[in-house]
Amino acid sequence: MKILLVGEAANHAGKLRAELKIPTDVVALPREAASDPAFDDAIGPEDVVVSLRFRRPAGAPPFRLLHVPGAGLDGIDLATLHPGCAVCNVFEHEIPIAEYVLAALLEWRVGLGRMRAAFTPQSWSDLYRDRPPHGEIHGATLGIVGFGRIGRAIAARARAFGMRIVAVDAFAGDGGGLADLVLPPAALAEMLAEADFVVVACPLTEATRGLFGDAQFAAMKPSAVFLDVSRAEIADEDALYRALESRRIAGAFLDVWYRYPTDASEQVPPSTRPFHDLPNVFATPHSSAWTDALPGRRYAVIAENIRRLVVGEPLLNLVRAAS
């Protein structure tokens, strides 16, 4: 058995080797191996492939396990995988994403960046005499679309700041006591009318693609802020831009995008719209989860799953069982 790390996953070969409890070869493959069948000869039927993306429209070769080193499965063409291939994913990113969201909420209401930019020895005296009050997130309503691991981690931290939490999720039940109110997806407009901040934390599916369009942004408060830490396509690109450019909503923190480079040299714009030019948009490069501690946690889980695969124990985070 070999473990084949595709693209960015190869950067963490050392972390995986340090966690593995069994002797095996760890092999790096370039990013192109995720979509190019020319690399299939390197993959054996007993192997494990670790990759965020894997597409083989003409059919994938047989191998034992595809382990996604993240939670999202929209880069995986499940239908074309060999039926004997199990698929697992891994989480561990809810902690940094929740911290990113709380940092964003505090930046919007408190504005440390603005204060720092305005402060000089020359401006100090006037700033002190005339300093405007800043806001608080205490008492504000936070709407969370998707109340899984990420949504709940955000809610737990937001509650510590005294925020009111309204979640929208079809399967969250009572929200485990972390939300003041849990609504079904059909009641999204009810949440949007109340929320001061709206966070998208649901997965991208055919049901959620384009979930936010002109009608949903029109339902939000003009003072509300939109935050997307899931997938860009959940919000219609043009509708989001119109809402922000016209100040129909007050602002946005956008960490996920509509266009991504597909190889090591490709340069692509993140969107067909110039979101980065809008003064009410904080644009970040899909980095909300990307902390120095995250890969260690994730590759420890992947190593444990490889051990389980070898000894025949149930796999963690099993998305699709081998048939």
Sequence and secondary structure as in RCSB ss.txt:
>XXXX:A:sequence
MKILLVGEAANHAGKLRAELKIPTDVVALPREAASDPAFDDAIGPEDVVVSLRFRRPAGAPPFRLLHVPGAGLDG
IDLATLHPGCAVCNVFEHEIPIAEYVLAALLEWRVGLGRMRAAFTPQSWSDLYRDRPPHGEIHGATLGIVGFGRI
GRAIAARARAFGMRIVAVDAFAGDGGGLADLVLPPAALAEMLAEADFVVVACPLTEATRGLFGDAQFAAMKPSAV
FLDVSRAEIADEDALYRALESRRIAGAFLDVWYRYPTDASEQVPPSTRPFHDLPNVFATPHSSAWTDALPGRRYA
VIAENIRRLVVGEPLLNLVRAAS
>XXXX:A:secstr
 EEEEEGGGGGGHHHHHHH  S  EEEEE GGGGT GGGGGG  TT EEE S B  TT     SEEE SSS  TT
B GGGS TT EEE     HHHHHHHHHHHHHHHHH HHHHHHH  TTTHHHHHHH       TT EEEEE  SHH
HHHHHHHHHHTT EEEEE SS TTGGGS SEEE GGGHHHHHHH SEEEE S   TTTTT B HHHHHHS TT E
EEE S GGGB HHHHHHHHHTTSSSEEEE   S   SSSS    S SS GGG TTEEE  S TT  SSHHHHHHH
HHHHHHHHHHHT   TTEEE   
